[in-house]
Amino acid sequence: MCKHHCLLRKGAQAALDAHTMTEDDILSEFRASEALLEGHFKLSSGRHSAYYLQCARILMNPERAGSLARALAQKIPREIRAEIDVVVSPAMGGLVIGHEMGRALGKDAMFLERPEGEFHLRRGFRLEQGAKVLMVEDVVTTGLSSREAIAAVGREGGEVIAECALVDRSNGEAKLGVPFYPLIELNFPTYSDDDVPAELAAIPVTKPGSRKS
């Protein structure tokens, strides 16, 4: 059994080492999948923006999702990849990319849910005590959801040793408490309720995020 798993890990590593994507490649994928929306959006952070990244669209094609996951896995230093026991992601946004990251790394993938406001594992998912966890998100804006998910993993007995995400929208300001490896940084201006520009305020607001106010 060990020989079989070792061969799987070596195969996954070879696939990662052979897979590279430039920033232009990644942006082309976002454009091709119409994942970058324009309008007036109220983000899950509560801030307003003229742009919204709908990562569900870029991940709806399994081949594209797998390709992005392999490119994202390459962003993680090899020594950290070697420590990972399991991949965990917060539902819903991180679910698909988390599953694909598990495939890319040759690890099990599970997800956290918060039906009553606080993240926890359900559906029979459980972490071994002290399990080394890679947290996977689709988009990080303020880092709040990530910090909540990381805290939940601690309550479940695991330890998050790093986080990765398809997109960092925090302008490098998200403080997660663990090493953070985004595939790409996309920094569009965001505004609080009282400083929305007039031209943006004139557009009806859409709330595409899943966080309840």
Order of alpha helices (4+ residues) and beta strands (2+ residues): alpha-alpha-beta-beta-alpha-alpha-alpha-beta-alpha-beta-beta-beta-alpha-beta-beta-beta-alpha
